[in-house]
Amino acid sequence: MLPGFKDYTVAVETSSTEGEEEGIVEREIVAHVTTSEALGAHDRHIARKLIDLNVPELDRVEFDVK
């Protein structure tokens, strides 16, 4: 599929604001991709498109090399 592509996980990250608007929670759906080698911009774009097929509400993709 992609060079060095191992797997990916999807998680929901949440954060809350402080101050006047306390209690407002922001949620992002994030995919964490693990590869055995760094991916170039084109391969990252392809990975994002492939993950979007399974997770259409995806907000962000993060890449890790291991």
C-alpha positions in Angstrom: 0.0 0.0 0.0 2.4 2.7 1.2 6.1 2.4 1.9 6.7 1.3 5.5 3.0 1.6 6.4 2.3 -0.5 9.5 -1.0 0.5 11.0 -3.1 3.3 12.3 -5.4 4.0 15.2 -8.3 6.4 15.5 -9.1 8.3 18.7 -11.2 11.2 19.9 -9.2 13.9 21.6 -11.1 16.3 23.8 -10.1 19.6 25.4 -12.0 22.2 27.4 -11.7 25.9 27.6 -11.1 28.0 30.7 -12.2 31.5 31.6 -15.4 33.1 30.5 -16.5 30.2 28.3 -15.6 27.5 30.8 -17.1 24.1 30.2 -17.0 24.3 26.4 -15.5 21.0 25.1 -13.9 20.6 21.7 -13.5 17.2 20.2 -11.3 16.1 17.3 -11.1 12.7 15.6 -7.5 12.0 15.1 -5.7 9.1 13.3 -2.3 8.1 14.4 -0.3 6.4 11.6 2.8 4.4 12.3 5.3 3.7 9.5 8.7 2.2 9.4 10.1 5.1 7.4 9.2 8.7 6.9 6.5 9.4 4.3 6.7 12.2 1.8 4.0 14.7 1.2 2.4 12.6 -1.5 2.3 9.4 0.5 0.9 11.3 3.5 -1.9 12.6 1.2 -2.7 9.1 0.0 -2.7 7.8 3.6 -5.1 10.6 4.6 -7.5 9.7 1.7 -7.4 6.0 2.5 -8.2 6.7 6.2 -11.0 9.1 5.2 -12.7 6.2 3.4 -13.1 4.4 6.8 -13.4 7.5 9.0 -15.1 10.3 7.0 -15.4 12.6 10.0 -11.6 12.7 10.5 -10.2 16.0 11.6 -6.4 15.3 11.7 -3.8 12.7 10.9 -0.5 12.4 12.8 2.4 10.3 11.5 5.0 8.5 13.7 8.1 6.6 12.4 9.1 3.5 14.4 
